[in-house]
């Protein structure tokens, strides 16, 4: 993947950058019906380069509702059709992780406590 494929984008609550060549979308603050379309647009922009893996970090998310869950599930499905994988960072004990656990999202999308753990899992699966 071209190192310049993803210039850092900071859209207020959503930040797109690269970590070790992997697209990383960070969510800060609330992710709900009021901004889920903007979040989805950023994820769609990532898809334009057909990445193998994408990490979404919810470490700094303060609120996360069903619209956010649906957006993640749709994006994971789109990635899998292109033989890609979505990894979600939501530390244990945080509100986003509890919501994702209740919805059993971890059965469909790998969950990690940190971006480093997610990146390590990618390098160990190569």
N, CA, C and O atoms as a MOPAC input file, in Angstrom:
PM7 MOZYME 1SCF
protein

 N      0.85000 1    -1.18800 1     0.00000 1
 C      0.00000 1     0.00000 1     0.00000 1
 C      0.88500 1     1.23700 1     0.00000 1
 O      1.86800 1     1.29500 1     0.73800 1
 N      0.55800 1     2.19400 1    -0.79300 1
 C      1.29800 1     3.44400 1    -0.89400 1
 C      1.25100 1     4.19000 1     0.43700 1
 O      0.17700 1     4.39200 1     1.00200 1
 N      2.40200 1     4.59100 1     0.93000 1
 C      2.46300 1     5.28300 1     2.22600 1
 C      1.70000 1     6.59600 1     2.21600 1
 O      1.30900 1     7.09200 1     3.27200 1
 N      1.48200 1     7.16200 1     1.04400 1
 C      0.76200 1     8.42200 1     0.95900 1
 C     -0.70000 1     8.23800 1     0.59000 1
 O     -1.38900 1     9.21700 1     0.30600 1
 N     -1.18700 1     7.00500 1     0.59000 1
 C     -2.56000 1     6.73000 1     0.18400 1
 C     -3.56500 1     7.40100 1     1.11300 1
 O     -4.66700 1     7.74300 1     0.68400 1
 N     -3.20600 1     7.59000 1     2.36100 1
 C     -4.11700 1     8.17500 1     3.33200 1
 C     -3.46500 1     9.34800 1     4.02800 1
 O     -2.87200 1     9.18500 1     5.09400 1
 N     -3.56500 1    10.52800 1     3.44300 1
 C     -3.07600 1    11.68800 1     4.18700 1
 C     -3.94600 1    11.84000 1     5.42800 1
 O     -5.13600 1    11.52600 1     5.40400 1
 N     -3.35500 1    12.31600 1     6.49800 1
 C     -4.13400 1    12.46900 1     7.71500 1
 C     -5.30000 1    13.41100 1     7.47300 1
 O     -5.12300 1    14.52000 1     6.96900 1
 N     -6.49200 1    12.96000 1     7.83700 1
 C     -7.70200 1    13.77300 1     7.71600 1
 C     -8.27300 1    13.93400 1     9.11400 1
 O     -8.45900 1    12.94500 1     9.82300 1
 N     -8.54800 1    15.13900 1     9.51100 1
 C     -9.14500 1    15.39400 1    10.81600 1
 C    -10.46100 1    16.11100 1    10.58300 1
 O    -10.48900 1    17.29500 1    10.24800 1
 N    -11.54300 1    15.38300 1    10.76400 1
 C    -12.88900 1    15.91700 1    10.53900 1
 C    -13.60600 1    16.14200 1    11.87600 1
 O    -14.75600 1    15.73500 1    12.04400 1
 N    -12.93500 1    16.77600 1    12.80100 1
 C    -13.56400 1    17.01500 1    14.10100 1
 C    -13.59900 1    15.75200 1    14.92900 1
 O    -12.64700 1    15.45100 1    15.65000 1
 N    -14.68300 1    15.01300 1    14.83500 1
 C    -14.82600 1    13.81200 1    15.65100 1
 C    -14.20700 1    12.57100 1    15.02000 1
 O    -14.10500 1    11.53300 1    15.67300 1
 N    -13.79700 1    12.66300 1    13.76600 1
 C    -13.24600 1    11.51000 1    13.06500 1
 C    -11.89800 1    11.87700 1    12.47800 1
 O    -11.73500 1    12.92300 1    11.85000 1
 N    -10.94800 1    11.00400 1    12.69400 1
 C     -9.59500 1    11.26400 1    12.23300 1
 C     -9.10000 1    10.03600 1    11.47900 1
 O     -9.14600 1     8.92100 1    12.00000 1
 N     -8.63300 1    10.23900 1    10.26700 1
 C     -8.09300 1     9.15900 1     9.44600 1
 C     -6.59800 1     9.35500 1     9.30400 1
 O     -6.12900 1    10.42900 1     8.92500 1
 N     -5.86100 1     8.30900 1     9.61100 1
 C     -4.41600 1     8.33000 1     9.44900 1
 C     -3.94400 1     6.91200 1     9.17100 1
 O     -4.76100 1     6.00500 1     9.01300 1
 N     -2.64600 1     6.71700 1     9.11100 1
 C     -2.09400 1     5.38000 1     8.93000 1
 C     -1.20900 1     5.03600 1    10.10900 1
 O     -0.50300 1     5.88200 1    10.65700 1
 N     -1.26900 1     3.77500 1    10.47900 1
 C     -0.35000 1     3.22600 1    11.47800 1
 C      0.26500 1     1.99800 1    10.83300 1
 O     -0.44000 1     1.03400 1    10.53200 1
 N      1.57800 1     2.02300 1    10.61700 1
 C      2.28200 1     0.90300 1     9.98500 1
 C      1.61800 1     0.49600 1     8.66300 1
 O      1.52200 1    -0.69100 1     8.35200 1
 N      1.16600 1     1.48000 1     7.89600 1
 C      0.57600 1     1.22000 1     6.59700 1
 C     -0.87500 1     0.79000 1     6.61400 1
 O     -1.44900 1     0.50900 1     5.56200 1
 N     -1.48100 1     0.73300 1     7.79700 1
 C     -2.87400 1     0.30500 1     7.93200 1
 C     -3.74200 1     1.54100 1     8.19200 1
 O     -3.43500 1     2.33000 1     9.08500 1
 N     -4.82000 1     1.71500 1     7.42400 1
 C     -5.72300 1     2.83500 1     7.70400 1
 C     -6.30800 1     2.71900 1     9.11900 1
 O     -6.76800 1     1.65400 1     9.53100 1
 N     -6.27800 1     3.82600 1     9.84100 1
 C     -6.81100 1     3.89400 1    11.20100 1
 C     -7.79000 1     5.05100 1    11.26100 1
 O     -7.42700 1     6.19900 1    11.00900 1
 N     -9.03300 1     4.74200 1    11.59400 1
 C    -10.05900 1     5.76400 1    11.77300 1
 C    -10.32400 1     5.87600 1    13.26700 1
 O    -10.75000 1     4.91200 1    13.90300 1
 N    -10.07000 1     7.04900 1    13.82200 1
 C    -10.30500 1     7.28500 1    15.24100 1
 C    -11.60000 1     8.06100 1    15.41700 1
 O    -11.85500 1     9.04200 1    14.71800 1
 N    -12.40900 1     7.60800 1    16.35700 1
 C    -13.66200 1     8.28000 1    16.70000 1
 C    -13.44300 1     8.97500 1    18.03200 1
 O    -12.99700 1     8.35900 1    19.00000 1
 N    -13.76300 1    10.27200 1    18.07300 1
 C    -13.64500 1    11.03500 1    19.31900 1
 C    -15.00100 1    11.64400 1    19.62300 1
 O    -15.62600 1    12.25100 1    18.75400 1
 N    -15.45300 1    11.48200 1    20.85800 1
 C    -16.76000 1    12.01800 1    21.23800 1
 C    -17.87100 1    11.04500 1    20.88300 1
 O    -17.67600 1     9.82900 1    20.89500 1
 N    -19.02600 1    11.58400 1    20.57200 1
 C    -20.21300 1    10.76200 1    20.30400 1
 C    -20.24200 1    10.27100 1    18.86700 1
 O    -19.85300 1    10.98100 1    17.93900 1
 N    -20.71200 1     9.04000 1    18.70400 1
 C    -21.01700 1     8.49200 1    17.37800 1
 C    -22.46800 1     8.04700 1    17.43700 1
 O    -22.79700 1     7.03400 1    18.05400 1
 N    -23.32700 1     8.81700 1    16.78900 1
 C    -24.76200 1     8.52500 1    16.84400 1
 C    -25.42300 1     8.97700 1    15.55200 1
 O    -24.74800 1     9.28100 1    14.56900 1
 N    -26.72400 1     9.01600 1    15.56500 1
 C    -27.47800 1     9.34800 1    14.35200 1
 C    -27.11000 1    10.71900 1    13.79000 1
 O    -27.25100 1    10.95500 1    12.59100 1
 N    -26.64100 1    11.62000 1    14.64800 1
 C    -26.32300 1    12.97500 1    14.18200 1
 C    -25.06800 1    13.03800 1    13.31900 1
 O    -24.91100 1    13.97600 1    12.53800 1
 N    -24.17200 1    12.06100 1    13.44200 1
 C    -22.92900 1    12.12300 1    12.67200 1
 C    -22.52000 1    10.79100 1    12.03500 1
 O    -21.42400 1    10.68500 1    11.48400 1
 N    -23.37700 1     9.79000 1    12.10400 1
 C    -23.04700 1     8.48200 1    11.53200 1
 C    -22.83300 1     8.55400 1    10.02200 1
 O    -22.02100 1     7.80500 1     9.47800 1
 N    -23.55000 1     9.44400 1     9.34300 1
 C    -23.35900 1     9.58000 1     7.89600 1
 C    -21.95000 1    10.08600 1     7.57100 1
 O    -21.33100 1     9.63200 1     6.60900 1
 N    -21.45700 1    11.01000 1     8.36300 1
 C    -20.10300 1    11.52900 1     8.16500 1
 C    -19.06800 1    10.42700 1     8.42700 1
 O    -18.08500 1    10.30700 1     7.69500 1
 N    -19.29400 1     9.62800 1     9.47200 1
 C    -18.42900 1     8.50100 1     9.78800 1
 C    -18.41600 1     7.50100 1     8.62300 1
 O    -17.35900 1     7.02400 1     8.21200 1
 N    -19.59100 1     7.20000 1     8.11100 1
 C    -19.69300 1     6.26600 1     6.99600 1
 C    -19.00100 1     6.81400 1     5.74600 1
 O    -18.38800 1     6.05200 1     4.99800 1
 N    -19.09000 1     8.10200 1     5.51500 1
 C    -18.42700 1     8.71200 1     4.36100 1
 C    -16.90400 1     8.56700 1     4.47300 1
 O    -16.22800 1     8.32200 1     3.47400 1
 N    -16.37300 1     8.71800 1     5.67300 1
 C    -14.92900 1     8.53700 1     5.86800 1
 C    -14.54700 1     7.08600 1     5.60700 1
 O    -13.54000 1     6.81700 1     4.95300 1
 N    -15.35000 1     6.14500 1     6.11700 1
 C    -15.07300 1     4.72900 1     5.86200 1
 C    -15.16000 1     4.42000 1     4.37300 1
 O    -14.34500 1     3.65800 1     3.85300 1
 N    -16.13100 1     4.99600 1     3.68700 1
 C    -16.25400 1     4.78400 1     2.24100 1
 C    -15.03900 1     5.31500 1     1.49900 1
 O    -14.59700 1     4.72400 1     0.51400 1
 N    -14.50200 1     6.43100 1     1.97400 1
 C    -13.28100 1     6.97700 1     1.38000 1
 C    -12.10800 1     6.02500 1     1.52800 1
 O    -11.28300 1     5.90600 1     0.62300 1
 N    -12.03100 1     5.34900 1     2.66300 1
 C    -10.97600 1     4.36300 1     2.88600 1
 C    -11.12100 1     3.21600 1     1.88600 1
 O    -10.12500 1     2.70300 1     1.37800 1
 N    -12.36000 1     2.81600 1     1.60700 1
 C    -12.60800 1     1.69500 1     0.69500 1
 C    -12.09600 1     1.96800 1    -0.70900 1
 O    -11.82200 1     1.02700 1    -1.45400 1
 N    -11.96300 1     3.21500 1    -1.08300 1
 C    -11.54400 1     3.54000 1    -2.44800 1
 C    -10.15100 1     3.00400 1    -2.77600 1
 O     -9.82100 1     2.82400 1    -3.94800 1
 N     -9.33400 1     2.74900 1    -1.75500 1
 C     -7.99300 1     2.21200 1    -2.00100 1
 C     -7.93900 1     0.69400 1    -1.83300 1
 O     -6.86800 1     0.09600 1    -1.94200 1
 N     -9.08000 1     0.07400 1    -1.57000 1
 C     -9.20200 1    -1.37700 1    -1.39700 1
 C     -8.15400 1    -1.91600 1    -0.40900 1
 O     -7.29700 1    -2.71800 1    -0.78000 1
 N     -8.23600 1    -1.46900 1     0.83900 1
 C     -7.26800 1    -1.93700 1     1.84300 1
 C     -7.54500 1    -3.37700 1     2.26900 1
 O     -8.68200 1    -3.84100 1     2.18400 1
 N     -6.52100 1    -4.08100 1     2.72400 1
 C     -6.69400 1    -5.44200 1     3.25700 1
 C     -7.25500 1    -5.37600 1     4.67400 1
 O     -8.10400 1    -6.18700 1     5.04600 1
 N     -6.79000 1    -4.42200 1     5.45600 1
 C     -7.25300 1    -4.26400 1     6.82900 1
 C     -7.51800 1    -2.79600 1     7.10700 1
 O     -6.88400 1    -1.90700 1     6.53900 1
 N     -8.47800 1    -2.56700 1     8.00300 1
 C     -8.78300 1    -1.22600 1     8.48500 1
 C     -9.02300 1    -1.34500 1     9.97900 1
 O     -9.68900 1    -2.27200 1    10.43900 1
 N     -8.47800 1    -0.40700 1    10.72900 1
 C     -8.71100 1    -0.36400 1    12.17400 1
 C     -9.59100 1     0.84000 1    12.47900 1
 O     -9.33000 1     1.94700 1    12.00700 1
 N    -10.63600 1     0.61500 1    13.27100 1
 C    -11.46000 1     1.69800 1    13.79600 1
 C    -11.23900 1     1.72500 1    15.30000 1
 O    -11.47200 1     0.73500 1    15.99300 1
 N    -10.78800 1     2.86700 1    15.79200 1
 C    -10.53700 1     3.01900 1    17.22100 1
 C    -11.67300 1     3.79500 1    17.88400 1
 O    -12.01700 1     4.90600 1    17.47900 1
 N    -12.23700 1     3.17500 1    18.90800 1
 C    -13.28200 1     3.81200 1    19.71500 1
 C    -12.75300 1     4.18800 1    21.09700 1
 O    -13.52400 1     4.40500 1    22.03200 1
 N    -11.42700 1     4.26200 1    21.21300 1
 C    -10.79100 1     4.56500 1    22.50300 1
 C    -11.29900 1     5.88300 1    23.07200 1
 O    -11.50000 1     5.99600 1    24.28100 1
 N    -11.51100 1     6.88500 1    22.21100 1
 C    -11.93900 1     8.20400 1    22.67500 1
 C    -13.41000 1     8.47900 1    22.39200 1
 O    -13.85800 1     9.62300 1    22.47100 1
 N    -14.15700 1     7.43500 1    22.06300 1
 C    -15.60200 1     7.60100 1    21.84300 1
 C    -16.29400 1     7.67100 1    23.19600 1
 O    -16.03300 1     6.85400 1    24.07900 1
 N    -17.16800 1     8.64200 1    23.35100 1
 C    -17.86900 1     8.80200 1    24.62400 1
 C    -19.28600 1     8.24200 1    24.58200 1
 O    -19.86300 1     7.91600 1    25.61900 1
 N    -19.83600 1     8.13500 1    23.39300 1
 C    -21.18600 1     7.59200 1    23.23600 1
 C    -21.23500 1     6.88300 1    21.89600 1
 O    -20.63300 1     7.32800 1    20.91900 1
 N    -21.95900 1     5.77300 1    21.86300 1
 C    -21.98600 1     4.93000 1    20.67700 1
 C    -23.34700 1     4.25500 1    20.64200 1
 O    -23.70300 1     3.53800 1    21.57600 1
 N    -24.11600 1     4.47300 1    19.57400 1
 C    -25.45400 1     3.88100 1    19.53600 1
 C    -25.59500 1     2.85400 1    18.41400 1
 O    -24.61400 1     2.49500 1    17.76300 1
 N    -26.81800 1     2.38900 1    18.19500 1
 C    -27.05500 1     1.32500 1    17.21500 1
 C    -26.69000 1     1.75400 1    15.79900 1
 O    -26.31600 1     0.91100 1    14.98300 1
 N    -26.78700 1     3.01700 1    15.49600 1
 C    -26.41000 1     3.48600 1    14.16000 1
 C    -24.91800 1     3.26200 1    13.93400 1
 O    -24.50000 1     2.89300 1    12.83700 1
 N    -24.12700 1     3.48300 1    14.96000 1
 C    -22.69100 1     3.21400 1    14.87000 1
 C    -22.41300 1     1.73200 1    14.68100 1
 O    -21.54200 1     1.35500 1    13.89800 1
 N    -23.14900 1     0.89400 1    15.39500 1
 C    -22.99200 1    -0.55700 1    15.24700 1
 C    -23.31100 1    -0.97100 1    13.81500 1
 O    -22.54300 1    -1.70800 1    13.19800 1
 N    -24.42700 1    -0.50700 1    13.28900 1
 C    -24.81100 1    -0.86800 1    11.92000 1
 C    -23.78100 1    -0.39100 1    10.90000 1
 O    -23.49200 1    -1.09100 1     9.93000 1
 N    -23.23300 1     0.79300 1    11.12000 1
 C    -22.21500 1     1.31700 1    10.20600 1
 C    -20.98400 1     0.42000 1    10.22100 1
 O    -20.43400 1     0.10400 1     9.16600 1
 N    -20.54500 1     0.00600 1    11.41400 1
 C    -19.38900 1    -0.88600 1    11.50800 1
 C    -19.66600 1    -2.23000 1    10.83500 1
 O    -18.81800 1    -2.74900 1    10.10900 1
 N    -20.84600 1    -2.78900 1    11.07500 1
 C    -21.17700 1    -4.09700 1    10.48800 1
 C    -21.24100 1    -4.02600 1     8.96200 1
 O    -20.75400 1    -4.92900 1     8.28200 1
 N    -21.83000 1    -2.97200 1     8.42500 1
 C    -21.88700 1    -2.81300 1     6.96300 1
 C    -20.48100 1    -2.67300 1     6.38100 1
 O    -20.16500 1    -3.26600 1     5.35000 1
 N    -19.64600 1    -1.88800 1     7.04800 1
 C    -18.29200 1    -1.68500 1     6.55900 1
 C    -17.48800 1    -2.98800 1     6.62400 1
 O    -16.74700 1    -3.31000 1     5.69400 1
 N    -17.63500 1    -3.72800 1     7.71400 1
 C    -16.94100 1    -5.02500 1     7.83800 1
 C    -17.36700 1    -5.96800 1     6.72400 1
 O    -16.54200 1    -6.69600 1     6.17100 1
 N    -18.64800 1    -5.95600 1     6.39600 1
 C    -19.15900 1    -6.81300 1     5.32300 1
 C    -18.55900 1    -6.41100 1     3.97300 1
 O    -18.14800 1    -7.26700 1     3.19000 1
 N    -18.51300 1    -5.11300 1     3.71000 1
 C    -17.92600 1    -4.63400 1     2.45200 1
 C    -16.44900 1    -5.01400 1     2.35900 1
 O    -15.98100 1    -5.43800 1     1.30300 1
 N    -15.72200 1    -4.86200 1     3.45800 1
 C    -14.30900 1    -5.23500 1     3.46000 1
 C    -14.13500 1    -6.72200 1     3.19200 1
 O    -13.26100 1    -7.11900 1     2.42200 1
 N    -14.96500 1    -7.54300 1     3.82300 1
 C    -14.82400 1    -8.99400 1     3.66000 1
 C    -15.09300 1    -9.42300 1     2.22300 1
 O    -14.51600 1   -10.40700 1     1.76000 1
 N    -15.94900 1    -8.71200 1     1.51500 1
 C    -16.19900 1    -9.02800 1     0.10800 1
 C    -14.97100 1    -8.76400 1    -0.75100 1
 O    -14.82900 1    -9.33400 1    -1.83300 1
 N    -14.08900 1    -7.90700 1    -0.27000 1
 C    -12.83000 1    -7.61300 1    -0.96000 1
 C    -11.65500 1    -8.31300 1    -0.28200 1
 O    -10.50400 1    -7.90700 1    -0.44300 1
 N    -11.95400 1    -9.36800 1     0.47700 1
 C    -10.95500 1   -10.14400 1     1.21600 1
 C    -10.18700 1    -9.28900 1     2.22100 1
 O     -9.01200 1    -9.53300 1     2.49500 1
 N    -10.86600 1    -8.29200 1     2.76000 1
 C    -10.27600 1    -7.44500 1     3.77800 1
 C    -10.86900 1    -7.74600 1     5.14000 1
 O    -11.73600 1    -8.60900 1     5.27500 1
 N    -10.40100 1    -7.03600 1     6.14000 1
 C    -10.86600 1    -7.27300 1     7.50800 1
 C    -10.91300 1    -5.96900 1     8.28500 1
 O    -10.00600 1    -5.14100 1     8.19400 1
 N    -11.98600 1    -5.79900 1     9.05200 1
 C    -12.11200 1    -4.67500 1     9.97700 1
 C    -11.70400 1    -5.14700 1    11.35500 1
 O    -12.10400 1    -6.22400 1    11.79600 1
 N    -10.90800 1    -4.34000 1    12.03300 1
 C    -10.53300 1    -4.58300 1    13.41700 1
 C    -11.00300 1    -3.37200 1    14.22000 1
 O    -10.81400 1    -2.23200 1    13.79700 1
 N    -11.60900 1    -3.61800 1    15.36400 1
 C    -12.12800 1    -2.53500 1    16.19000 1
 C    -11.36100 1    -2.48600 1    17.50500 1
 O    -11.15300 1    -3.50500 1    18.16200 1
 N    -10.94800 1    -1.28100 1    17.87200 1
 C    -10.28900 1    -1.06000 1    19.16000 1
 C    -11.30200 1    -0.39300 1    20.07500 1
 O    -11.70800 1     0.75000 1    19.86300 1
 N    -11.70000 1    -1.14400 1    21.10500 1
 C    -12.63500 1    -0.65000 1    22.12500 1
 C    -12.21700 1    -1.30800 1    23.43200 1
 O    -12.56400 1    -2.46400 1    23.67700 1
 N    -11.48300 1    -0.59900 1    24.26700 1
 C    -10.95300 1    -1.20500 1    25.48400 1
 C    -12.04000 1    -1.78100 1    26.39200 1
 O    -13.12200 1    -1.21300 1    26.53500 1
 N    -11.72000 1    -2.92300 1    26.99900 1
 C    -12.63600 1    -3.57100 1    27.94200 1
 C    -13.01900 1    -2.58500 1    29.03700 1
 O    -12.17800 1    -1.83600 1    29.53500 1
 N    -14.28400 1    -2.59300 1    29.40000 1
 C    -14.78000 1    -1.73500 1    30.46800 1
 C    -15.27700 1    -0.37600 1    30.00900 1
 O    -15.89100 1     0.35200 1    30.78800 1
 N    -15.02100 1    -0.02100 1    28.74800 1
 C    -15.50900 1     1.26700 1    28.24800 1
 C    -16.94600 1     1.12000 1    27.75200 1
 O    -17.41100 1     0.01800 1    27.46000 1
 N    -17.62600 1     2.23800 1    27.66400 1
 C    -19.01500 1     2.23000 1    27.20000 1
 C    -19.14500 1     1.63800 1    25.79100 1
 O    -20.01200 1     0.79100 1    25.57700 1
 N    -18.31300 1     2.05300 1    24.82000 1
 C    -18.44600 1     1.44500 1    23.49100 1
 C    -18.25000 1    -0.07500 1    23.51000 1
 O    -18.95900 1    -0.79300 1    22.80500 1
 N    -17.30300 1    -0.56800 1    24.30300 1
 C    -17.05300 1    -2.01500 1    24.35300 1
 C    -18.24900 1    -2.73900 1    24.95800 1
 O    -18.64500 1    -3.79800 1    24.47000 1
 N    -18.82600 1    -2.17700 1    26.01500 1
 C    -19.99900 1    -2.81900 1    26.62500 1
 C    -21.14100 1    -2.90200 1    25.62000 1
 O    -21.81700 1    -3.92600 1    25.52700 1
 N    -21.35600 1    -1.82500 1    24.86900 1
 C    -22.43700 1    -1.80500 1    23.87300 1
 C    -22.15300 1    -2.83700 1    22.77800 1
 O    -23.05500 1    -3.57200 1    22.37300 1
 N    -20.92700 1    -2.89600 1    22.30500 1
 C    -20.56500 1    -3.86600 1    21.26900 1
 C    -20.66600 1    -5.29800 1    21.79000 1
 O    -21.07200 1    -6.19800 1    21.05500 1
 N    -20.29900 1    -5.51100 1    23.05000 1
 C    -20.42500 1    -6.84000 1    23.64400 1
 C    -21.89400 1    -7.25900 1    23.76900 1
 O    -22.23800 1    -8.40600 1    23.48600 1
 N    -22.74100 1    -6.34700 1    24.18600 1
 C    -24.17300 1    -6.64900 1    24.30500 1
 C    -24.74900 1    -7.03400 1    22.94200 1
 O    -25.57800 1    -7.93800 1    22.83800 1
 N    -24.30000 1    -6.34100 1    21.91100 1
 C    -24.77800 1    -6.61900 1    20.54600 1
 C    -24.05600 1    -7.82200 1    19.92200 1
 O    -24.36900 1    -8.22300 1    18.80100 1
 N    -23.10200 1    -8.38700 1    20.64200 1
 C    -22.32200 1    -9.55200 1    20.19400 1
 C    -21.54700 1    -9.30100 1    18.90500 1
 O    -21.34000 1   -10.20600 1    18.09600 1
 N    -21.13300 1    -8.07700 1    18.73800 1
 C    -20.37500 1    -7.70700 1    17.54700 1
 C    -19.04000 1    -8.45100 1    17.49500 1
 O    -18.52700 1    -8.72200 1    16.41000 1
 N    -18.47200 1    -8.78600 1    18.66200 1
 C    -17.18400 1    -9.47700 1    18.70300 1
 C    -17.23700 1   -10.84500 1    18.03600 1
 O    -16.19000 1   -11.42000 1    17.73900 1
 N    -18.42700 1   -11.37700 1    17.79300 1
 C    -18.54100 1   -12.64100 1    17.06200 1
 C    -18.29700 1   -12.44300 1    15.56800 1
 O    -18.02400 1   -13.40100 1    14.84400 1
 N    -18.39500 1   -11.20200 1    15.11400 1
 C    -18.23300 1   -10.90300 1    13.69200 1
 C    -16.99500 1   -10.06600 1    13.37300 1
 O    -16.43000 1   -10.15900 1    12.28300 1
 N    -16.58500 1    -9.25000 1    14.34100 1
 C    -15.46700 1    -8.33200 1    14.12900 1
 C    -14.48300 1    -8.50700 1    15.28800 1
 O    -14.88400 1    -8.44500 1    16.45000 1
 N    -13.20200 1    -8.72600 1    14.98500 1
 C    -12.21800 1    -8.84500 1    16.07100 1
 C    -12.12300 1    -7.54800 1    16.87100 1
 O    -12.11100 1    -6.45200 1    16.31000 1
 N    -12.05700 1    -7.69700 1    18.19600 1
 C    -11.97900 1    -6.55300 1    19.11700 1
 C    -10.63600 1    -6.57300 1    19.84100 1
 O    -10.09100 1    -7.62800 1    20.16400 1
 N    -10.12900 1    -5.37900 1    20.08100 1
 C     -8.84600 1    -5.23300 1    20.76100 1
 C     -8.92900 1    -4.10200 1    21.76900 1
 O     -9.76800 1    -3.20700 1    21.65800 1
 N     -8.03200 1    -4.15800 1    22.76500 1
 C     -7.99500 1    -3.11800 1    23.79300 1
 C     -7.14200 1    -1.92600 1    23.38300 1
 O     -7.26700 1    -0.84700 1    23.96400 1
 N     -6.27000 1    -2.10800 1    22.38200 1
 C     -5.41000 1    -1.00500 1    21.94400 1
 C     -5.09500 1    -1.15500 1    20.46100 1
 O     -5.22300 1    -2.23500 1    19.88400 1
 N     -4.68400 1    -0.05100 1    19.86600 1
 C     -4.26900 1    -0.07300 1    18.46400 1
 C     -3.04400 1    -0.96500 1    18.31200 1
 O     -2.93100 1    -1.69800 1    17.32900 1
 N     -2.12800 1    -0.91200 1    19.27200 1
 C     -0.93400 1    -1.76200 1    19.21200 1
 C     -1.31000 1    -3.23900 1    19.17100 1
 O     -0.71700 1    -4.00700 1    18.41400 1
 N     -2.29400 1    -3.64400 1    19.97900 1
 C     -2.73000 1    -5.04800 1    19.95800 1
 C     -3.29700 1    -5.41700 1    18.59300 1
 O     -3.01900 1    -6.50000 1    18.07800 1
 N     -4.08100 1    -4.53300 1    18.01200 1
 C     -4.65600 1    -4.80500 1    16.69500 1
 C     -3.55100 1    -4.94200 1    15.65500 1
 O     -3.58300 1    -5.86100 1    14.83600 1
 N     -2.58300 1    -4.04600 1    15.67700 1
 C     -1.47800 1    -4.10900 1    14.72100 1
 C     -0.64700 1    -5.37500 1    14.92100 1
 O     -0.22900 1    -6.00000 1    13.94600 1
 N     -0.40600 1    -5.75600 1    16.17300 1
 C      0.33200 1    -6.97500 1    16.46700 1
 C     -0.37800 1    -8.20000 1    15.92400 1
 O      0.25700 1    -9.12400 1    15.41700 1
 N     -1.71200 1    -8.20200 1    16.03400 1
 C     -2.47600 1    -9.35000 1    15.53100 1
 C     -2.32700 1    -9.47700 1    14.01400 1
 O     -2.33800 1   -10.58600 1    13.47900 1
 N     -2.19000 1    -8.35200 1    13.32700 1
 C     -2.00600 1    -8.38000 1    11.87700 1
 C     -0.63400 1    -8.91800 1    11.51200 1
 O     -0.50000 1    -9.72500 1    10.59300 1
 N      0.38300 1    -8.47000 1    12.23500 1
 C      1.74000 1    -8.92700 1    11.91300 1
 C      1.94300 1   -10.38700 1    12.27500 1
 O      2.76100 1   -11.06500 1    11.65200 1
 N      1.21300 1   -10.89000 1    13.27500 1
 C      1.36100 1   -12.29700 1    13.66500 1
 C      0.56200 1   -13.22700 1    12.75600 1
 O      0.79400 1   -14.43600 1    12.74600 1
 N     -0.38400 1   -12.66500 1    11.99000 1
 C     -1.18900 1   -13.50400 1    11.10600 1
 C     -0.61600 1   -13.56900 1     9.69500 1
 O     -1.16900 1   -14.24200 1     8.82500 1
 N      0.49400 1   -12.86700 1     9.47100 1
 C      1.12700 1   -12.84900 1     8.14100 1
 C      1.99600 1   -14.05000 1     7.96400 1
 O      2.61300 1   -14.21600 1     6.91200 1

